[in-house]
C-alpha cells in the first residue's frame, strides 16, 4: 500500500550565488525546486532553504563553514538525499557526498528522475534513457575509485590498458548508439504519420508552455480526453493528439506537449527534440501561461527561448493564452481580461471553468481559415518545373494525365499558392 512505502528523506537547497546574473527570485526558484522534488513519489521533502554564496567554490560549491553547518543540520534531520537546485560538477558532488554522508542530486539529475518516472510510451522511455546516459557520461569521475586500471596489451605482462572510466564511457557510447537507432525507427514512424496528416485537411494546433501552466486541463476541456492533469510539475510527459471540431471552423488536430522549465537540461532538449517537432509542424501554436503565477513573465521568456532553440521562428502563428484566471483576485483578473481584450493575439481564460474558451476557439478558426484549401490545376507537359515544385511541397492530393498535360488536385496554403504563381 502507498502509506507503507519507504520514502527517502530529502532536503532541497538553492544556491544563491551573488556573482551570477539571474532573473529569478531565489525564494521562487526554491519553491519550484521543492515542487520538482515533491513530484517524485519516493521522496519525503523534510526541509529546504536558500544558501547565499559570494561565489561558488570549485571543489565543494559551498565554503567550509557552511558545509559544516549544513552537515550538522542534515545529520540532525536524518536526511538521506540532498537536492541542489543548480549545476553541480562531478568533483563537487563527490566531495559533498563524502562530507555530508548523503546522496547528492543536482537539478539536471532531479529532472531526469522525474522524466524517468513519467515516461509511458516507447518513444518517451527511449528519450529519457538517452538523456540519462548522456548525463551519466559526464559524471564517471565519481565511479570506480577502487579500480585504477584494467590489464591490457598482449602476453602476461600487459601494458597500462585502459582506465575503467574509459571502458565505462565506451559502454555508454555503445548503448547511446543502440538507443539512437531504436529512436530513429520510432521517429520515422512519427514522420510517416505526420506526412499522412499533411495530406488531409486537418491543421495542427500545438499547446506549449511552462510546466504546470494548465495545458493538459485545457487539452481535456477542448477534446473531452482524459489526459492526466494535476497540480504537479511534469504531470504529463508523452505527447497526446486528438481531433477537435472548431465551432463554425475547420477540424483540427490538437497536440499537447511536454511542459518546459527554466534551465531545462540540454540533454533533455536534445533527446526530446523529436517529440517537440510536432510544434514545428503546427499551423498555430498556443502558448499557455499560468497568469496567476508570480514568475509568469520569466516563465514566458524561458518558453520563448526554448521555442527559439527548436527553430520556431517569429513568423509562426502564435496565440498567448493567459490561463488560471480562476486563481486570481477578481480585481486582478478583471485587469487581465481588459488587457487581453485590447491586445491582439492574447486570450484570458480559465481552462478549469471554461471562461474565455469560446472566443479562443473563434480566433483559432479565423487563423486557420484558408490555412489549407483545395484547388484544381491544369499543367501542360512543358510545365515540369511547376509540377516538380508541387510534389516537393507535398501538396498534391491526386494527379491524372490528359492528352495536353496533367490535371492535379492540390491542398495548399495561400502562401504556397502565391509562391507557385511566381515560378
BAVEXRO-865897 format. One record per residue (C-alpha): x, y, z; residue in one letter. Coordinates in pm, 1 decimal. Example, Ala and Ser with C-alpha at 12.3 -4.5 7.8 and 13.67 -1.06 7.14 Angstrom:
! BAVEXRO-865897
        x        y        z residu
   1230.0   -450.0    780.0      A
   1367.0   -106.0    714.0      S
***
This chain:
! BAVEXRO-865897
        x        y        z residu
      0.0      0.0      0.0      X
    105.8    360.3    -64.2      X
    139.2    457.2    303.0      X
    365.7    154.4    370.2      X
    617.4    256.5    103.5      X
    959.8    352.7    240.4      X
   1035.0    706.0    124.3      X
   1372.9    878.0    111.2      X
   1410.4   1178.8    340.4      X
   1526.7   1468.2    121.4      X
   1638.8   1828.6    171.6      X
   1631.6   2092.0   -104.5      X
   1898.6   2363.9   -128.6      X
   1901.4   2655.2   -373.7      X
   2246.8   2819.6   -402.2      X
   2200.8   3195.2   -446.3      X
   2536.5   3290.3   -597.1      X
   2585.1   3667.7   -594.7      X
   2817.1   3667.5   -895.7      X
   2554.3   3506.1  -1118.2      X
   2331.9   3728.5  -1330.1      X
   1988.3   3577.9  -1272.5      X
   1637.6   3699.5  -1343.5      X
   1480.1   3468.5  -1089.7      X
   1386.4   3543.5   -733.3      X
   1572.6   3292.8   -507.3      X
   1263.3   3214.4   -297.2      X
   1054.6   3147.6   -612.3      X
   1334.8   2930.4   -751.8      X
   1346.5   2732.8   -424.8      X
    968.4   2689.5   -432.2      X
    989.3   2546.2   -784.0      X
   1273.6   2313.5   -681.8      X
   1065.8   2184.0   -389.1      X
    772.7   2128.0   -628.7      X
   1005.1   1928.2   -853.3      X
   1114.3   1714.3   -559.1      X
    755.3   1657.3   -444.2      X
    674.1   1536.9   -797.6      X
    877.5   1222.5   -721.5      X
    657.9    985.4   -519.4      X
    951.1    817.9   -338.4      X
   1079.8   1140.8   -181.7      X
    977.0   1289.5    151.1      X
   1090.8   1652.6    145.7      X
   1161.9   1732.7    511.9      X
   1315.7   2076.4    460.9      X
   1453.2   2334.9    221.1      X
   1646.0   2658.7    216.6      X
   1827.9   2923.3     14.0      X
   2205.6   2929.9     68.2      X
   2355.1   3267.3    -19.1      X
   2708.1   3247.3   -154.8      X
   2955.0   3519.6   -252.2      X
   3088.9   3276.0   -514.7      X
   3084.7   2905.0   -596.3      X
   3381.0   2708.2   -459.9      X
   3526.9   2485.8   -735.9      X
   3588.7   2186.2   -510.3      X
   3293.5   2191.2   -270.6      X
   3049.2   2453.6   -409.4      X
   2995.4   2588.8    -55.7      X
   3252.9   2730.6    186.4      X
   3393.7   2511.5    466.5      X
   3194.7   2688.5    740.3      X
   2865.0   2647.5    554.6      X
   2943.8   2282.2    477.6      X
   2998.4   2208.5    848.5      X
   2681.9   2396.7    944.8      X
   2473.5   2209.6    686.6      X
   2633.5   1876.0    786.3      X
   2508.9   1915.1   1144.2      X
   2160.4   2013.6   1028.8      X
   2131.8   1725.8    779.1      X
   2252.7   1476.1   1038.2      X
   2000.8   1606.9   1291.5      X
   1715.2   1568.5   1042.8      X
   1831.7   1220.3    935.5      X
   1845.2   1335.1    571.1      X
   1943.4   1073.2    310.6      X
   1934.2   1284.0     -7.0      X
   2021.1   1648.1    -76.3      X
   1880.0   1807.7   -392.1      X
   2084.1   2106.9   -506.8      X
   1886.5   2335.7   -736.2      X
   2158.1   2415.8   -986.8      X
   2455.1   2264.3  -1165.5      X
   2694.8   2057.2   -954.2      X
   3019.7   1931.9  -1104.5      X
   3118.3   1565.4  -1058.2      X
   3403.0   1668.9   -825.8      X
   3173.6   1887.2   -613.2      X
   2919.0   1605.0   -597.8      X
   3178.6   1351.2   -482.2      X
   3323.9   1585.0   -218.8      X
   2984.4   1688.2    -79.5      X
   2871.7   1325.8    -56.3      X
   3186.0   1245.9    145.3      X
   3142.0   1548.6    372.5      X
   2769.0   1503.3    439.7      X
   2742.4   1122.1    411.0      X
   2434.2   1160.8    190.3      X
   2345.7   1117.2   -175.6      X
   2363.3   1438.9   -384.2      X
   2141.7   1510.0   -684.4      X
   2161.8   1830.4   -889.0      X
   1881.5   1996.6  -1087.2      X
   1952.3   1803.5  -1405.8      X
   1962.1   1471.8  -1220.2      X
   1633.3   1550.3  -1044.5      X
   1452.2   1640.4  -1367.5      X
   1586.2   1322.6  -1530.0      X
   1448.6   1119.8  -1236.9      X
   1105.6   1281.4  -1281.9      X
   1105.5   1221.1  -1656.3      X
   1209.9    858.6  -1599.4      X
    918.8    815.6  -1357.0      X
    669.1    975.7  -1600.2      X
    765.8    822.0  -1937.0      X
    499.5    583.0  -2064.6      X
    534.5    546.9  -2442.4      X
    822.4    363.7  -2608.6      X
    947.0    692.7  -2753.0      X
    936.9    866.6  -2415.3      X
   1127.9    584.0  -2245.3      X
   1396.6    584.0  -2516.4      X
   1438.6    960.6  -2497.2      X
   1474.6    957.2  -2118.8      X
   1728.1    672.7  -2133.4      X
   1934.3    864.9  -2389.2      X
   1925.8   1182.1  -2181.6      X
   2021.1    992.5  -1863.9      X
   2314.9    817.9  -2033.8      X
   2441.8   1147.4  -2179.4      X
   2425.9   1295.5  -1828.8      X
   2599.7    994.6  -1666.5      X
   2875.8   1001.9  -1926.6      X
   2998.0   1335.6  -1790.3      X
   2998.7   1213.0  -1429.5      X
   3206.5    895.9  -1449.9      X
   3476.0   1059.1  -1235.4      X
   3265.5    955.4   -934.9      X
   3276.3    585.0  -1006.9      X
   3533.9    308.9   -979.5      X
   3770.7    488.4   -738.7      X
   3882.4    142.9   -618.0      X
   3998.5     32.9   -962.3      X
   4284.7    220.0  -1124.3      X
   4343.5     31.0  -1447.8      X
   4247.6   -289.1  -1621.3      X
   4516.8   -521.2  -1750.2      X
   4575.6   -463.4  -2119.7      X
   4815.2   -540.6  -2400.4      X
   4945.4   -877.1  -2523.4      X
   5104.6  -1158.0  -2324.7      X
   5137.3  -1195.1  -1949.9      X
   5292.9   -855.3  -1884.6      X
   5037.1   -622.1  -2027.1      X
   5058.0   -255.0  -2096.0      X
   4874.5      4.0  -1890.8      X
   4548.1    -83.6  -2062.8      X
   4251.9    149.4  -2042.0      X
   4106.8    307.3  -1733.2      X
   3775.9    176.6  -1604.3      X
   3630.4    520.1  -1675.8      X
   3728.4    487.3  -2042.0      X
   3570.0    141.6  -2057.8      X
   3251.6    272.1  -1895.6      X
   3243.0    568.1  -2131.1      X
   3279.3    338.5  -2431.6      X
   2999.1    115.0  -2299.7      X
   2773.7    418.3  -2257.6      X
   2858.8    537.7  -2610.4      X
   2770.0    193.2  -2748.9      X
   2439.8    198.2  -2562.2      X
   2366.5    550.6  -2687.4      X
   2420.6    434.4  -3045.7      X
   2175.7    145.9  -2993.1      X
   1914.7    371.6  -2835.4      X
   1957.1    631.3  -3109.9      X
   1889.3    366.6  -3374.3      X
   1577.4    248.4  -3192.8      X
   1457.5    606.5  -3152.7      X
   1517.4    676.8  -3521.9      X
   1272.0    396.8  -3606.8      X
   1009.6    548.0  -3375.3      X
   1076.6    896.3  -3515.6      X
   1047.7    760.2  -3870.9      X
    705.1    617.3  -3784.7      X
    605.2    952.9  -3634.8      X
    724.8   1131.5  -3952.3      X
    515.9    897.9  -4167.0      X
    213.5    975.1  -3951.0      X
    290.5   1346.2  -3980.3      X
    323.3   1316.1  -4359.6      X
     -8.1   1131.3  -4372.5      X
   -173.2   1407.2  -4168.8      X
    -28.7   1666.8  -4406.7      X
   -228.6   1507.6  -4688.5      X
   -562.5   1559.5  -4513.3      X
   -718.8   1896.7  -4437.7      X
   -650.5   1882.4  -4061.5      X
   -441.0   2175.3  -3944.1      X
   -234.9   2117.5  -3627.4      X
   -274.5   2332.6  -3315.3      X
      5.4   2272.1  -3061.2      X
    -11.6   2357.1  -2692.1      X
    317.4   2471.1  -2541.7      X
    400.9   2632.8  -2212.0      X
    583.1   2618.1  -1883.1      X
    520.6   2302.7  -1683.6      X
    204.8   2322.0  -1470.4      X
     61.5   2609.5  -1679.4      X
   -259.9   2413.0  -1734.2      X
   -201.1   2273.4  -2084.5      X
   -343.4   1930.0  -2005.0      X
   -650.2   2078.2  -1834.4      X
   -711.3   2291.3  -2144.4      X
   -649.4   1989.7  -2368.6      X
   -904.9   1783.3  -2174.0      X
  -1160.4   2066.3  -2179.3      X
  -1133.7   2110.4  -2557.8      X
  -1113.8   1743.4  -2657.2      X
  -1307.8   1559.6  -2387.9      X
   -998.1   1345.9  -2337.3      X
   -878.1   1213.3  -2003.2      X
   -512.6   1317.6  -2002.3      X
   -360.4   1329.3  -1654.0      X
   -394.3   1686.4  -1525.1      X
   -267.0   1753.4  -1173.5      X
   -119.9   2046.5   -983.7      X
    223.6   1890.5  -1024.3      X
    530.5   1971.5  -1233.0      X
    562.4   1744.1  -1538.5      X
    231.7   1567.6  -1464.0      X
    227.9   1466.1  -1832.1      X
    533.7   1379.2  -2036.2      X
    435.9   1190.6  -2350.2      X
    270.5   1393.0  -2628.3      X
   -100.4   1338.5  -2690.6      X
   -300.0   1425.9  -3002.0      X
   -676.6   1442.6  -3054.1      X
   -915.0   1564.9  -3324.9      X
  -1125.1   1870.5  -3238.9      X
  -1404.9   2028.1  -3441.5      X
  -1396.8   2406.6  -3402.8      X
  -1736.3   2582.7  -3392.3      X
  -1800.2   2735.0  -3736.9      X
  -1446.1   2637.7  -3830.9      X
  -1231.3   2350.3  -3955.1      X
  -1146.7   2024.5  -3783.9      X
   -804.1   2041.7  -3624.1      X
   -557.0   1811.1  -3454.1      X
   -476.7   1939.4  -3104.6      X
   -134.3   1837.5  -2972.8      X
    -35.7   1850.8  -2603.2      X
    342.7   1859.7  -2549.1      X
    578.9   1819.4  -2255.9      X
    599.7   2123.0  -2028.6      X
    906.0   2345.5  -2035.1      X
   1102.9   2466.2  -1734.8      X
   1381.5   2714.9  -1670.5      X
   1732.9   2573.2  -1710.9      X
   1591.3   2269.0  -1888.4      X
   1887.2   2027.4  -1913.9      X
   2049.9   2035.1  -2256.6      X
   2044.1   1654.6  -2258.5      X
   1664.6   1665.7  -2239.2      X
   1623.0   1935.8  -2502.8      X
   1828.9   1721.3  -2741.2      X
   1653.1   1395.1  -2650.6      X
   1302.6   1540.2  -2675.2      X
   1361.3   1728.6  -2999.2      X
   1178.5   1452.0  -3189.4      X
    868.1   1491.0  -2974.0      X
    880.0   1867.9  -2991.8      X
    898.6   1855.7  -3370.6      X
    518.6   1841.8  -3352.2      X
    543.6   2208.3  -3255.6      X
    747.6   2283.0  -3569.5      X
    476.7   2119.3  -3781.5      X
    195.3   2317.2  -3615.7      X
    -11.6   2570.0  -3807.1      X
    -95.7   2756.7  -3486.6      X
     88.2   2745.3  -3151.6      X
    -96.5   2820.8  -2829.0      X
    147.5   2946.0  -2564.8      X
    -36.8   2862.8  -2241.1      X
     72.5   3076.2  -1944.5      X
    -17.4   3047.6  -1576.6      X
   -105.7   3415.2  -1548.9      X
   -165.3   3381.7  -1172.8      X
    197.8   3283.0  -1106.3      X
    433.7   3545.8   -962.5      X
    704.0   3444.6  -1214.9      X
    474.7   3431.0  -1519.1      X
    686.0   3679.1  -1721.2      X
   1011.1   3491.4  -1653.0      X
    841.2   3160.8  -1733.2      X
    717.5   3302.0  -2064.9      X
   1072.5   3413.7  -2151.7      X
   1203.4   3062.2  -2077.0      X
    940.8   2907.6  -2306.3      X
   1019.2   3153.3  -2586.6      X
   1392.6   3078.5  -2552.8      X
   1333.1   2703.0  -2587.0      X
   1099.2   2753.6  -2884.6      X
   1369.9   2965.9  -3046.4      X
   1629.6   2692.1  -2990.2      X
   1394.3   2443.4  -3158.2      X
   1375.4   2662.2  -3466.0      X
   1027.8   2814.1  -3422.0      X
   1052.9   3148.6  -3599.7      X
    875.8   3472.9  -3516.7      X
    654.2   3445.3  -3825.8      X
    473.9   3137.5  -3690.7      X
    110.6   3195.3  -3595.0      X
    108.9   3206.0  -3214.3      X
   -154.1   3299.5  -2958.6      X
    -83.7   3372.7  -2593.3      X
   -334.4   3203.4  -2364.5      X
   -344.6   3357.4  -2016.6      X
   -477.1   3069.8  -1811.0      X
   -589.8   3028.9  -1445.8      X
   -798.5   3345.6  -1413.3      X
   -995.4   3148.8  -1153.2      X
   -694.7   3158.4   -916.9      X
   -661.2   3538.5   -925.5      X
   -835.4   3801.9   -708.8      X
  -1130.9   3941.5   -903.8      X
   -975.7   4285.8   -945.7      X
   -652.4   4145.5  -1092.4      X
   -844.2   3902.5  -1313.0      X
  -1053.6   4191.8  -1447.2      X
   -736.7   4387.5  -1532.3      X
   -600.2   4084.2  -1720.8      X
   -926.4   4043.0  -1912.3      X
   -925.2   4411.3  -2011.8      X
   -563.9   4399.4  -2131.8      X
   -621.7   4077.6  -2327.4      X
   -925.1   4236.3  -2493.6      X
   -715.4   4536.1  -2603.3      X
   -410.8   4345.5  -2733.4      X
   -413.5   4132.1  -3043.8      X
   -310.2   3767.5  -3005.8      X
   -385.9   3736.3  -2631.9      X
   -675.9   3546.0  -2472.8      X
   -751.5   3542.9  -2099.5      X
   -917.2   3215.9  -1998.7      X
   -977.2   2961.1  -1727.4      X
   -938.8   2607.0  -1857.7      X
  -1095.2   2485.6  -1532.0      X
  -1420.1   2684.0  -1558.0      X
  -1429.8   2722.8  -1936.8      X
  -1423.2   3103.6  -1927.3      X
  -1294.5   3262.1  -2248.9      X
  -1269.6   2937.0  -2445.7      X
  -1541.0   3027.2  -2696.9      X
  -1353.5   3341.8  -2804.8      X
  -1023.9   3147.7  -2814.7      X
  -1169.8   2881.0  -3044.5      X
  -1322.0   3152.4  -3264.2      X
   -980.8   3318.0  -3306.7      X
   -815.2   2983.1  -3387.1      X
  -1082.3   2921.0  -3652.8      X
  -1016.0   3263.4  -3808.8      X
   -638.8   3197.3  -3807.2      X
   -688.9   2862.5  -3976.7      X
   -941.8   2961.3  -4239.8      X
   -754.4   2916.0  -4563.1      X
   -451.9   2758.3  -4397.7      X
   -500.8   2477.0  -4645.0      X
   -750.5   2492.5  -4929.8      X
   -813.2   2251.9  -5213.7      X
   -774.2   2367.2  -5574.0      X
   -773.6   2206.4  -5917.4      X
   -481.3   2281.5  -6152.2      X
   -416.7   2204.1  -6518.7      X
    -48.3   2185.3  -6616.7      X
     97.9   2143.5  -6965.1      X
    367.9   1882.7  -7029.3      X
    614.3   2170.9  -7060.7      X
    549.5   2281.2  -6700.8      X
    774.3   2018.2  -6548.3      X
    935.3   2267.8  -6311.0      X
    599.1   2372.0  -6165.4      X
    485.6   2009.1  -6133.3      X
    810.1   1911.0  -5956.3      X
    769.9   2204.4  -5715.0      X
    417.1   2093.1  -5622.5      X
    536.7   1741.8  -5541.0      X
    835.6   1879.5  -5347.2      X
    591.0   2084.2  -5136.9      X
    386.3   1765.1  -5073.9      X
     59.6   1940.1  -5165.0      X
    -59.7   1710.0  -5447.5      X
   -366.2   1506.6  -5344.5      X
   -409.1   1323.8  -5676.0      X
   -299.6   1357.5  -6038.8      X
   -432.3   1238.9  -6372.7      X
   -261.2   1260.9  -6708.3      X
   -455.5   1404.1  -7001.7      X
   -377.4   1449.3  -7371.0      X
   -242.6   1801.1  -7308.4      X
    -70.5   1757.8  -6970.6      X
   -160.0   1689.1  -6608.1      X
   -473.7   1752.8  -6403.0      X
   -395.6   1788.7  -6032.5      X
   -588.0   1846.7  -5713.4      X
   -371.2   2028.9  -5460.3      X
   -419.8   2116.0  -5093.1      X
   -211.2   2421.0  -5011.3      X
   -182.7   2744.0  -4818.6      X
   -226.2   3093.0  -4960.5      X
    148.2   3141.4  -4919.9      X
    225.0   2828.3  -5124.5      X
    -26.4   2936.7  -5387.8      X
    146.6   3275.8  -5419.6      X
    488.5   3108.8  -5443.3      X
    363.9   2873.3  -5715.2      X
    236.5   3158.2  -5932.7      X
    578.0   3328.5  -5909.2      X
    756.6   3026.9  -6063.8      X
***
